[in-house]
Amino acid sequence: MSLTKPLVTDALRAVAGAAPGTNLVSGHHLLWVSACDTYASIKLQYPAPDKAGFDALAARAHAAVLSAATPLGTRVDSFIVEFVNESGAVVHSRRFGGPTGTPQPEPPAPPQAAQQAGHAPIPGLRPQSPGLPGVARIIAVGAGKGGVGKSTVAVNLAVGLARQGQSVGLLDADIYGPSLPTMLGLDDQEVVVHDGLLQPFLAHGARCMTMGKLVPADKPLIWRGPMAHGAFKQLTEQTRWGELDTLVIDLPPGTGDVSLTMAQMLRLTGAIVVCTPQRVAQDDASRAIQMFRQLGVEILGVVENMSTFVGDDGKEYDIFGKGGAQHMAQRMGVPFLGAIPITMSLRQNSDAGDPTANFTGTGRAERALAQALGAMIRQVESQVALASLKQAQTTPKLTIS
Ligand code: ADP
């Protein structure tokens, strides 16, 4: 059984509120609950005297949720408590769980001065990519053209890695057509800025940021080169990512300004190119591969999306053909990371903002999808390990012609 909003809310009735005889719910301290799978986060407004007071209350809330969930056989892998002031700004946060399974305080915010100086590393953090303190690996997901499933692959990769216990960030850098608000179900969530930095949204176990939450949904996003550069830089550098094992970046389709900015700003672990099996899509994807090569970005490999259709009867229908992207990967001398079938539930879950359901479906087609996603993620992990080894032996170079 998964964690649900009612389960978490009811559990918090066992935690005393500030006024005598009240609890966190009846005392109106609980402002917001998000629960999904084995992850939950809450927002509290509470008059604690200091950080130790906030931490003690967060620990009581965590213990209450654990004691409600455990008898039901429900795990609580990650529980985040954010304390907000009257204007909604986060004043303190506490995280329980995550990769090490131990309570983890939020990492320190990058000092403004260090940011302006080009993100000087903060002492005590793990090895990091220049440009993003505390982020161990950065994977960009690109495609030669739109509509091939690039965002779908980026979202499911991030959610899949988070489900394995990694601390994962997901940046929707598709500033021209951001799709993460829909795909992750962020509609009800509000943008919060604290200490001059954007708080990432916690969705499906990943910390996410998207231009789609910063501008009205019906406003056309027309960016000229320098503006696109600025928008990407702002989203990347002014989000409080904290310490991440992996940051997944969903790039705009094609070859353009954002990819160039990204390659200049960040030391990427590598890029994934998503492609459908048709010949026209392969040609575009080859151009994307060439672009990453020119930018000095390691190619982790190619994912073939919409590879085949698996019907409810479990039969396979090759609507767009099959294997085209794999042949293209061979021709271009890059790894093939796997094929994702066209699945009705994948489209439905994306529209419903529930990518977690892609990993938990029980029907035949859903199981095939979960297997395909799992296999792709394992391949990505192997290529990331190889790329990290290579990177440790070389210095980055950027060649633009
Ligand atoms: P892109 O980011 O390349 O523009 P998206 O990831 O937004 O493409 O996908 C485009 C549409 O196709 C979305 O509605 C998405 O849900 C759907 N889609 C993508 N891959 C699949 C798939 N394998 N099966 C079913 N629908 C898919």
Residues whose N, C-alpha, C, O or C-beta is under 5 A from the ligand:
A	BS01	ADP	K145 G146 G147 V148 G149 K150 S151 T152 S179 M306 I340 P341 I342 T343 L346 R347 S350
